[in-house]
């Protein structure tokens, strides 16, 4: 018999967001990534894409959001979930300004011995086209204690 964990295989969470011009420009300002693909409309109109696209790293930020939602309702724990990374992140199609993306975070695996949970993330646009994927790793670390009591 397996010991209960804070999340369960198959547990899902979703997050949807319409990517706005301000999202992209603010993200560019925060990160310093002013690639013309994201901030130069005239440049991108000449490309085969024809318009501005969101940063892939912005999508990874949305992946972080959906992971937070996935653990928001976990039972009171003696351990704190901490992101230790993303594997196999791929941007399959561009996300354009005005697109609405929906991310689905699905717990795929639990490693009890390492106190880790692994989730597969899918990103689809408003046309239900798969535009991004990734795998997220959460490490469940012990909470600190004072005088032997868990806080």
C-alpha positions in Angstrom: 0.0 0.0 0.0 1.3 3.5 -0.9 1.4 6.2 1.7 -0.9 9.1 0.9 0.8 12.1 -0.6 -0.3 15.8 -0.8 -1.3 15.4 -4.5 -2.6 12.4 -6.4 -1.8 11.0 -9.9 -4.4 12.3 -12.3 -5.2 15.4 -10.2 -5.6 18.4 -12.6 -5.7 22.2 -12.5 -6.3 24.7 -15.3 -5.5 28.4 -15.9 -6.7 30.5 -18.8 -5.5 33.9 -19.9 -5.8 36.1 -23.0 -2.3 37.4 -23.8 -2.4 41.1 -24.1 0.0 43.7 -25.6 0.6 45.0 -22.1 1.5 41.4 -20.9 4.2 41.1 -23.5 5.6 44.7 -23.2 5.7 44.4 -19.4 7.4 41.0 -19.6 9.9 42.5 -22.1 10.6 45.3 -19.7 11.0 43.0 -16.7 13.3 40.5 -18.4 15.1 42.9 -20.9 14.1 40.6 -23.8 13.2 43.2 -26.4 13.5 40.8 -29.4 11.7 42.3 -32.4 9.5 39.1 -32.5 7.8 40.5 -29.4 7.9 44.3 -29.6 8.4 45.4 -33.2 5.1 45.2 -35.1 6.6 46.5 -38.4 9.4 43.9 -38.3 7.0 41.0 -37.6 4.5 42.1 -40.3 7.3 41.3 -42.8 7.8 37.8 -41.3 5.8 34.7 -42.3 4.0 35.0 -38.9 2.7 38.5 -39.8 2.3 39.7 -36.2 3.8 40.0 -32.8 4.1 36.9 -30.6 4.4 36.3 -26.9 7.7 35.3 -25.3 8.1 31.5 -24.7 9.3 32.4 -21.2 6.0 34.2 -20.5 4.3 30.8 -21.2 6.6 29.2 -18.7 5.4 31.9 -16.2 1.9 30.8 -16.9 3.1 27.2 -16.2 4.2 28.4 -12.8 0.8 30.0 -12.2 -1.1 26.7 -13.0 1.3 24.8 -10.7 0.5 27.2 -7.9 -3.2 26.6 -8.5 -2.6 22.8 -8.5 -1.2 22.9 -4.9 -3.4 25.7 -3.5 -5.9 23.2 -2.1 -3.6 20.5 -0.8 -4.2 19.4 2.7 -2.3 21.0 5.6 1.2 19.6 5.2 4.3 19.1 7.2 6.2 19.9 4.0 6.3 22.8 1.6 6.2 22.3 -2.2 9.0 24.0 -4.0 9.5 24.1 -7.8 12.8 22.5 -8.7 12.4 22.9 -12.5 10.8 22.2 -15.8 11.8 19.4 -18.2 11.0 19.0 -21.8 9.5 22.5 -22.3 8.6 22.9 -25.9 6.9 25.8 -27.8 5.1 24.0 -30.6 3.3 27.0 -32.2 3.5 30.7 -31.6 1.2 32.4 -29.2 0.1 35.8 -30.7 -1.1 38.9 -28.9 -4.9 38.4 -28.4 -4.7 34.6 -28.2 -6.3 33.0 -25.2 -4.2 30.2 -23.8 -5.5 27.5 -21.4 -2.9 25.5 -19.4 -3.7 22.1 -18.0 -1.5 20.8 -15.2 -1.9 17.1 -14.6 0.0 15.1 -11.8 1.6 12.3 -13.7 3.9 10.7 -11.2 4.8 10.7 -7.5 8.2 9.6 -6.2 7.6 8.9 -2.5 11.3 8.2 -1.8 12.4 11.5 -3.2 9.3 13.4 -2.0 8.7 14.7 -5.5 5.7 15.1 -7.7 5.9 15.4 -11.5 3.2 17.0 -13.6 2.6 17.2 -17.4 1.6 20.6 -18.6 -0.2 21.3 -21.9 -0.9 24.7 -23.3 -3.7 25.1 -25.9 -4.9 28.2 -27.7 -8.5 29.3 -28.3 -8.5 27.0 -31.4 -7.6 24.1 -29.1 -4.3 23.8 -30.9 -1.5 22.5 -28.7 1.0 25.4 -28.6 3.3 24.3 -25.7 4.1 21.4 -23.3 6.4 20.8 -20.4 6.9 18.7 -17.3 7.1 20.3 -13.9 8.9 18.9 -10.8 7.8 19.8 -7.3 10.1 18.9 -4.3 8.3 18.6 -1.0 10.7 20.0 1.6 10.2 19.7 5.4 8.8 22.7 7.2 11.0 24.2 10.0 10.0 23.4 13.5 10.4 25.2 16.8 10.7 23.2 20.0 9.8 20.1 18.1 6.5 21.5 16.9 5.7 21.8 13.2 4.7 25.3 12.2 
